[in-house]
């Protein structure tokens, strides 16, 4: 176990920091772990370069941050011998990718993930970057009046709502829509719109274009104008950062305080990432008020 003092270098004003001077293949000293966790809470997403990890080492690092999670309903394949490591894979013949829209992972679950540790295994010659957006910054930039309104609201997140966020060239038939709604009808959860982050204590804007369907007690039609405004607001360029992958790069994002978006601009090439999710603990009671 090495006594390591890490170097945390922000990559933008709003979101993201690169962590230098650490080899994640080695067991981490408690101080190093705490520094990394603090950086995650502060910056929303942290990046590591040139990490040569086996699947077992990848899993061991992730487990420091909490119990790992596996989604039995996901179509994502698992790494052989490691059911907790999902393969985020796009083959050369595929046209759609995984995560190709702004979202927070599994916000339709009662306890969305704390975050995910994504490790680059195979990359295209170009393209395949990932965008991140800070929901700390999005909340902070709202007017005091809108903050006051939102602080009293909850929102309904639904997995079936994801078909709305499909690329416009992906037609959804009435039959397919009905099947999606039937299959995922029970995958819904209610969360405060502006909860406090359970570790940093800062307010975040916790809605996202892929899964947030409506405000609790409102119809979807009533909710849509305000939700659309919030979605546009949270995507402002100054709240975002675009991460360019290299083999051995890791992105560890806090699912509670950032959105992410996997760009789908490398048709004809293969891209393979290994992802492990960390179970969440929720935002705590009474945060809608």
C-alpha positions in Angstrom: 0.0 0.0 0.0 1.6 3.2 -1.2 1.4 6.5 0.7 0.2 8.6 -2.2 -0.6 12.3 -2.4 -2.8 12.7 -5.4 -2.9 15.7 -7.7 -6.4 17.0 -8.4 -6.6 19.2 -11.5 -10.0 20.7 -12.6 -10.6 20.4 -16.3 -13.3 23.0 -16.5 -14.9 25.6 -14.2 -18.2 23.7 -13.7 -17.5 20.0 -13.8 -14.7 17.5 -13.9 -11.2 17.0 -12.5 -8.3 14.8 -13.6 -6.6 12.8 -10.8 -2.9 12.4 -11.2 -0.2 10.5 -9.3 -2.2 7.4 -8.5 -2.1 3.8 -9.8 -5.5 2.3 -9.2 -4.0 -1.3 -9.5 -2.5 -0.8 -6.1 -4.5 -0.9 -2.9 -5.3 2.6 -1.8 -4.3 4.1 1.5 -7.3 5.5 3.4 -6.1 9.1 2.9 -5.9 8.6 -0.9 -9.3 7.0 -1.0 -10.8 9.9 1.0 -9.1 12.5 -1.3 -10.5 10.8 -4.3 -14.0 10.6 -2.8 -13.9 14.3 -1.9 -12.8 15.1 -5.4 -15.8 13.2 -6.8 -18.2 15.0 -4.5 -16.8 18.4 -5.4 -16.3 18.0 -9.2 -19.0 15.6 -10.1 -16.8 13.4 -12.4 -13.2 12.5 -12.0 -10.8 11.1 -14.7 -7.8 8.8 -14.5 -5.4 8.2 -17.4 -3.2 5.2 -18.4 -4.6 2.7 -15.9 -3.8 -0.9 -16.6 -6.4 -2.7 -14.6 -7.6 -6.3 -14.7 -11.4 -6.8 -14.2 -10.7 -7.9 -10.6 -8.7 -4.7 -9.9 -11.4 -2.6 -11.6 -14.0 -4.2 -9.3 -11.8 -3.9 -6.2 -11.4 -0.1 -6.8 -15.1 0.4 -7.4 -16.1 -1.5 -4.3 -14.2 1.0 -2.1 -17.1 3.4 -2.8 -20.0 1.2 -2.0 -21.8 -2.0 -2.9 -21.8 -2.6 -6.6 -25.0 -3.0 -8.6 -26.1 -5.2 -11.4 -29.3 -4.6 -13.5 -30.9 -7.9 -14.3 -33.2 -6.2 -16.8 -30.4 -4.7 -18.8 -29.5 -6.1 -22.2 -25.9 -5.2 -21.6 -23.6 -8.3 -21.6 -21.4 -8.9 -18.5 -17.7 -9.6 -18.5 -17.0 -13.3 -18.3 -16.6 -14.3 -14.6 -17.5 -10.8 -13.4 -21.3 -10.3 -13.5 -21.0 -6.8 -11.9 -19.0 -5.5 -14.9 -21.1 -4.6 -17.8 -19.8 -4.3 -21.4 -20.8 -1.0 -23.0 -20.2 -2.3 -26.5 -20.9 -1.0 -30.0 -19.9 -3.1 -33.0 -18.9 -1.7 -36.4 -22.2 -2.7 -37.9 -24.3 -1.0 -35.2 -25.9 2.4 -35.7 -27.2 3.0 -32.1 -25.0 3.2 -29.0 -25.7 2.9 -25.3 -26.3 6.2 -23.5 -26.6 8.4 -26.5 -28.7 11.1 -24.9 -28.5 13.3 -21.8 -29.4 11.3 -18.7 -28.8 10.3 -15.1 -28.5 6.5 -14.8 -31.6 4.7 -13.5 -33.3 7.8 -12.1 -36.5 5.7 -12.5 -35.4 3.5 -9.6 -36.2 4.4 -5.9 -32.4 4.5 -5.2 -30.6 5.5 -8.4 -26.9 4.6 -8.5 -24.3 6.7 -6.6 -22.3 6.6 -9.7 -20.4 4.5 -12.2 -16.7 3.7 -13.0 -16.2 3.4 -16.8 -12.9 2.0 -18.1 -11.9 2.2 -21.8 -10.9 -1.2 -23.3 -11.1 -0.7 -27.1 -11.7 2.6 -28.8 -12.4 3.8 -32.3 -9.7 5.8 -34.2 -11.7 8.9 -33.5 -15.0 9.9 -31.9 -16.8 8.3 -29.0 -16.2 11.1 -26.5 -18.5 11.5 -23.5 -20.1 14.7 -22.4 -20.8 15.6 -18.7 -23.0 18.4 -17.3 -23.0 19.7 -13.7 -26.3 19.8 -12.0 -24.7 21.8 -9.2 -24.0 24.5 -11.7 -27.4 24.2 -13.3 -29.1 24.7 -9.9 -26.9 27.5 -8.8 -27.6 29.5 -12.0 -31.4 29.4 -11.6 -33.1 32.6 -10.4 -34.1 32.8 -6.7 -37.7 32.8 -7.7 -37.4 29.6 -9.7 -35.3 27.9 -7.0 -38.1 28.7 -4.5 -40.7 27.1 -6.8 -38.6 24.0 -7.6 -37.6 23.4 -4.0 -41.2 22.4 -3.2 -41.6 20.0 -6.1 -41.0 16.3 -6.7 -40.8 14.7 -10.1 -41.8 11.3 -11.5 -39.1 9.4 -13.3 -40.2 6.6 -15.6 -38.2 4.1 -17.6 -40.9 4.0 -20.3 -40.3 7.7 -20.9 -36.9 6.8 -22.5 -38.5 6.1 -25.9 -39.2 9.9 -26.2 -35.5 10.5 -26.1 -34.6 8.2 -28.9 -32.9 9.8 -31.9 -35.3 11.4 -34.3 -34.3 9.0 -37.1 -35.4 6.1 -34.8 -39.1 5.7 -35.5 -41.3 4.3 -32.8 -44.5 2.5 -33.9 -47.7 2.6 -31.9 -47.3 -1.1 -31.3 -43.7 -0.7 -30.0 -44.7 2.2 -27.8 -47.5 0.1 -26.2 -45.0 -2.7 -25.6 -42.5 -0.4 -24.0 -45.1 1.1 -21.8 -46.4 -2.3 -20.7 -42.9 -3.8 -20.1 -41.6 -0.9 -18.0 -44.9 0.3 -16.4 -43.7 -0.5 -12.9 -40.2 1.1 -13.3 -41.1 4.5 -11.9 -39.8 6.5 -8.9 -40.5 9.9 -7.3 -37.5 12.2 -6.4 -37.2 15.8 -5.2 -36.4 18.1 -8.0 -33.7 20.0 -6.1 -32.5 17.7 -3.4 -29.3 18.2 -1.3 -26.4 16.0 -2.3 -26.1 13.5 0.6 -22.3 14.0 0.9 -21.5 17.6 -0.2 -24.8 19.1 1.1 -25.1 21.2 -2.0 -28.4 21.5 -3.9 -28.6 19.8 -7.3 -31.1 19.9 -10.1 -32.3 16.3 -10.3 -34.3 16.0 -13.5 -33.1 14.7 -16.9 -34.5 14.6 -20.5 -34.5 10.8 -20.8 -36.4 9.7 -17.8 -38.2 12.6 -16.1 -41.9 12.4 -17.1 -43.7 15.0 -15.1 -43.9 16.8 -11.8 -45.7 14.9 -9.0 -49.3 16.1 -8.9 -49.1 17.7 -12.4 -50.1 16.3 -15.7 -47.4 15.6 -18.4 -48.9 18.4 -20.5 -48.7 20.9 -17.6 -45.2 19.7 -16.7 -43.7 19.8 -20.2 -43.0 23.6 -20.7 -41.1 23.9 -17.4 -39.3 20.6 -17.8 -38.2 21.6 -21.3 -36.9 24.9 -20.0 -34.9 23.1 -17.3 -33.5 20.5 -19.7 -32.3 23.3 -22.1 -30.9 25.3 -19.1 -28.9 22.4 -17.8 -27.3 21.7 -21.2 -25.7 25.2 -21.4 -22.2 24.8 -22.7 -20.6 26.5 -19.6 -22.0 23.7 -17.4 -20.4 20.9 -19.5 -17.2 19.2 -20.3 -16.3 16.9 -23.2 -14.0 14.0 -22.3 -11.8 12.4 -24.9 -11.0 8.8 -24.2 -7.7 7.0 -24.5 -7.1 3.3 -23.9 -6.8 2.8 -20.1 -8.8 6.0 -19.3 -11.3 5.9 -16.5 -14.3 8.2 -15.9 -16.0 8.0 -12.5 -19.1 10.1 -12.4 -21.4 11.0 -9.6 -24.8 10.1 -10.9 -26.4 12.3 -8.3 -24.8 15.5 -9.5 -24.0 15.1 -13.2 -25.7 14.1 -16.4 -23.7 12.3 -19.1 -24.1 11.7 -22.8 -22.1 9.2 -24.9 -21.6 10.6 -28.4 -22.4 8.3 -31.3 -20.1 9.6 -34.0 -18.0 6.6 -34.9 -20.1 4.4 -37.1 -18.2 1.5 -38.7 -15.8 1.2 -35.7 -15.8 -0.8 -32.5 -15.9 0.7 -29.0 -15.8 -1.4 -25.8 -15.9 0.0 -22.3 -16.3 -1.8 -19.0 -18.7 -0.2 -16.5 -19.4 -0.9 -12.9 -22.2 0.9 -11.0 -22.2 1.7 -7.3 -25.5 1.4 -5.5 -27.0 4.7 -4.2 -28.4 5.6 -0.8 -30.9 8.2 -1.9 -31.1 11.9 -1.1 -32.8 11.5 2.4 -36.3 12.4 3.5 -37.9 15.8 3.4 -35.7 17.4 0.8 -38.5 18.6 -1.4 -39.5 21.3 1.1 
